[in-house]
Amino acid sequence: MNRTLVVTNDFPPRQGGIQTFVAALLARRPPESLVVLASDHPGSAEHDAGLPYPVVRAPTGMLLPTPAVARTAARLAGDHGCRTAFFGAAAPLGLLAPALRRAGVEHLVGATHGHETGWVALPGARSMMRRIAAGLDVLTYISEYTHGRLAPALADRVAMAQLSPGVDVEAFTPRADGAAVRARYGLGDAPVVVCVSRLVPRKGQDVLVEAWPRVVDRHPSARLLLVGGGPSEAALRRAVAARGLGESVVLTGGVAAPDLPAHYAAGDVFAMPCRTRRGGLDVEGLGMVFLEAAACGKPVVAGTSGGAPETVQEGVTGHVVDPRSPAAVARVLTGLLDDPQRARAMGAAGRRWVEERWSWATVAATFDRLLDP
């Protein structure tokens, strides 16, 4: 069997979207085909003991492409007979590719996740990304948007293939029960617009708050549920208070990952009007929250940033809206709240689309083809 050496900084128990992505991909590979080299984090030993494949932890919180790490990776590849290597994030660890080739690795795949689109816009980082690409056989991208940003700088150096994150359609499901969440926040049977995301300017929760008075003018009982924590929380709370929205806007703070399906289920409509900032350096690579919401049977309202529109079938599973226009956001939200039957039909269509296109089963099959060409 072809064994794969996985080299990654992004691996549980460290939390984050890339960590979840990498772990989910590996969970769907034959365990005897894997060996992982990862950085160390509190709780690593306990976590790794429950895995069916070996994990070697370097004694550092951040793996870098140093000579020592190169020697460790090459030794693991040789000891385990690895003919394939996968970099959970191609930059910067993809710089280890030449050392792995010398150790007998024949096929190298590196993943990108969205932030690299900003790197290729900067001369120094672009040069590093080109070096990395030249050492790989395949570089993956998560959306057509990120491909469009990366390809002009990198496609002459490496083959590129889409490998998007997947959705756990068994966890994120229309069967998820939001009743306890509604009870916790006193939402009752009110129509609820929910946003699940880190509270940062790019995600557009401030635009939702600015749009909300227009929504409650038409739907006085409606509630806005902002799920998540982050650096914008204090400013959002001030904005809610300044607009007199304390009775109709709820900020939950951070929510543990296992509790997220119930929070999606508490809403009737999902909305995150994400916008691109900092001259294109702060952009939504894809937007998994839209797909998780759709998997839960909710119509979605997305902003135009980056790859976010790729998560919506316009007019079928939801709408893409100008994220810089609170009036436009309010019109789309009130339209969905005006017609619950249409909203439910969009949610059902979204669920079908996620099962067909975005489930982990589909993504894992793509990953298999990339590792075993």
N, C-alpha and C positions, 0 to 999 in steps of 0.2 A: 504493500500500500504506500502511495505517495504521502509522506509526512510534510506538514507545514509548520515552519517556525513563525510564530506571531510575535512581533516586536512592538511594544506599545507602552506609552505613558498612561493611556486612557483605558483603565480597567478597574472593575470593582475590587474592593469596596469603595474606592473613590467614586463620588457621585457626579453625574453630568450626562448630557445627551450623547456625547461620543462614547463614553464608557458603556452606556446602555446599548448603543449600536454595536460596538465590538463584541460585548458579551453575548448579545442575542444572535449574532452571526455564528459565533463559535458554538453556541448551544445546539445548533442545528447541523454541525459537522460530526462525522464519526469521531468519538473521543480519542481513539487510538491513532488518529491522523494528526494530532495536535501536540505541540509543546509551546509554551508561552514564556517569553522574557518580558518582565514588566517592572516598573518602578515600585517602590515599597510605600505602604500607607498604613496608618493604624487600623488594626483588624484584619490585615492581609492574611496572616497565618490561619485564622479561624475560617475566613472566607475560602481560601484555597483548599483547605482540608475537605470541603464538600464538593469539589469539582472532580469530574471523571478523567481529567487530563492533567499532566504535570505543569506546574507554574514555578518558574524560577524568578525570584525577586532580587533585583540588584539593590545593594544597600544605599539607596538614594531615593529621595522623593521626586526626582526628575531625571529620567534617562536622557542623556545627550550623546551625540555620535562621536564619543571620545575613543582613543585607541583602546582603552581598557574595556569599554562596552563592546567595541568591535571584536575584540578577542573573545569575550564571553559569548557573544552571539555566534561567532564562527565555531567555537568549541561545541555549543549546543547543537548547531546544525550538523556538525560532523558526528557527534555522539549519537544523535537520534536519526541519522540518515535522512535529513530533511532535503528534499529536492525543490521545495517551494517555500517562499517567505512572503508574509503579509505584514505590512506596516499599518497599524491601526490609524495613524495619522502620518502621512508621507513626510511632512516637514516637522522637525528636521531629521528624523531618524532614517529617512530614506537615503541619507548620505552614507549609511552603513552598507549600501548595496554592493559596492565593489569588493568589500571584505567578505561578504557572504558568497559572492560568485567565486572568489578564490577558494572558499571552503567547499565548493561543490554544489551550491544552490543554483538551479538552472532557470527558475521562473520566479520573478519578483513582482509583487502587486502592492501598490500604495494607495491609500484612501485620502481623499480631500473631503472637507465638511462644510465649506462655505466661506470661512474667514480668509482662506487663501486667495479669494478674489481680490481682496484688498492688498495682499502681499504682491501680486503680480503687477500692481499699479505703481509700486515703489521700486526704483532701480536696484538697490542693494538686495532686497528680498526677492525680486524677480530673478536676479542672477542666481541666487541660491535655489529657487524653485526649478530653474532650468537645469542646474547641475543634478538635482534630485531626479527630475524627469528622465534625464539621459541615462541614469543608472537602472531604471525600472523597465519592465516589459509592458505593464499596464498601470495607468493612473486613473482612478475612479473619480466620478463627480456625482453630486447628489441631485442636481436638477439641470434642466436645459439652460436656465439662467446662468448657473455657475459654469457650465460648459462654455457658454458664450463668452464669459469673461476670461476663462483659463486657456482656452484653445489657441487664441492668437499668440500667446507667449510660449505655449508648451507642446502643442500638437505636432510640431516638427521634430520633437525629441522622443515621443512616446505614444503608444496606442492609448486611446482614452475610451472608457466605458462607463455607463451609468450604473451606479450602485447606491440607491436611495435607502434611507432608513425604512423599516417596516413597522407595521402596527400589530400589536397583539390583539387579534380580533376576538379572542376568548375573554380577555380582561376588559377591553373597550367594546362594549356591546349594548344594544338597545335594552338588554335585560338588566343592565345596571340600575340600581335603585337609588334615586335621589331624595327619597322621603325624609331620611334622617338629616340630610344637609338642609333641606327646606325647613324642617322643624328647628334645627339649631339656630338658624339665622332669622326665624320668624317670617319666612316668605309665604307661608300658607299656600293658597292656590293661585297666587298672583302670576301673571306672565313674567318670565325671567329671561333676561339676556345675560349670558355668562361669558366671561373671558378668563381663560386659564393661561397664565404666563408669568414670567419674571417681570417685576415692575421696573422697567427701564424705558427711556423715552422712545426708542425705536418701536416698541410694541403697540403704542398708541392708546394706552388706557386714558391718557389725558384728553384725547380727542373724544373718547366715549363719554367722559364726564362732561365735556363741553357740549356734546350733542344731547345729553340726557334730558335737559329741560324741554326740548322739543318733543322728545318721546313721551314724557309724562303729561305734556299738554294734551296729547291725543289718547294716551293710555294712563290715566292717573294712578292706577294700582300697580303699574309695572315696576319691577325691581332690576337693578344692575348689580350683578355679583362678580366682583373682581377677585380672582383666586390667585394667590401667589404673594411672595415678598420681594423686596428689592430696594435699591437706592431711591426710587421715586415715590416710595410709600408715603413719606411725610408730606411731600408736595401734593400728592393726590388727595390726602385727607384734608389738607388746607383748602384745596379747590372744591371738594365736596361741601365743606362747611361754608365757604364763601358764597356758594350758589344755593344754599339752603336745601341741600339734597340729602341730608343726614338720614331721613326716613326712607329713602328709596335707593340708596347706594350702599352696598356692603363690601368692605374690604376684609378678607378672611385672614390675611397673613399667609405665611408659608404652609403648605399642605404636603404631607408625606405622599410619595408616589403611589402606594397601594390605595390611597383614598381618592385619587384623581377621578376614576370612572364615576364615582357617586357624585362628584361635583359637576362633571359634564352633564350627568343625568338630571341634576337639579334645574338645568336651564331648558328653555324652549327654543332658544336661538343662541348660537355661538358667534361671537364677534371679536376680532382682533385687527383693527385697522393699522397694520404695521406700515411704517414709512422708512424710506432710505434717508440716511443722515451722513454728515461729514463727507460730503462730496463723493458718496458711493463707497466709503470705507466701512460704514456701519449699515449693513444690509441683511435682509432675511434670506438665508440660503435656500430654504424650502418652507419650513413651518409645519412641524409634525403635529402641533396642537390642532390644526384644521382637520387633519386626517383622523386624529383620535376622536375629535368631536363628531365627525361624519360617521365613524365606526360606531359611535353611540347613538346614531340615528338623529343627529341634530343638523339643521341647515346651518351653513357657515357663511360668515361675512368676513372677507379678507381684504387687507390693503394691497397696494400695488407693488410693494417692495420686493425686489429680487425674484426668487422663485415662488413666492407665496401664491400668485395666480395659478400656478401649475397644480395646486392642491384643490382647485375648485373647477367644476364644470359649470360655467356661467349659465344661470337660469335653470339649471338642472339640479345641482347639489347645493347651490347657494349663489352668492354674488361677490364680485370684486368691486371695491368702492374706492374713490379718491380719498386717501387717508388724511389729507390736509384740509378736508372740507367737513367740518362738523355737521353742516346742513345736509350734505350728501349722505353721510353716515346715518343721520337721523331718519332721512327719507327711506333708506333701505330697511332699517330696523322697524320703523312703524309699518312699512308695507308687509313685512313678515308677520308682525304681531296682529295686523288687520286681518290676515287670512291664515288662521292656524292650520286649515286643511292643506293649503299649498305648502306651508312650512313643513308639515309632517311628511308630505310627499317628497320634498327635497331631502329631508333626513333619510327617508327610506332609500332614495336613489343614491345618496352618499354612502350608505352602508353597503349597498351592492357593489359600488365602484371600489371601495376600499378592499372588500373581500377579493375582487377580481385583480386589482392592480397593485395594491399597497400592503397586502398581508405579508407576514414574515415568511410564510411558505413560498410565496412568489419571489421575495428578495433572496431567500436562502438558495433557491434554485439558480438564480443569477450568480450568486457568490460561488457556488459549486462550479459553474462553467468557467468563471474567471480563474479559479485555482487549479482546475483540471482541464486545461484547454485541449 
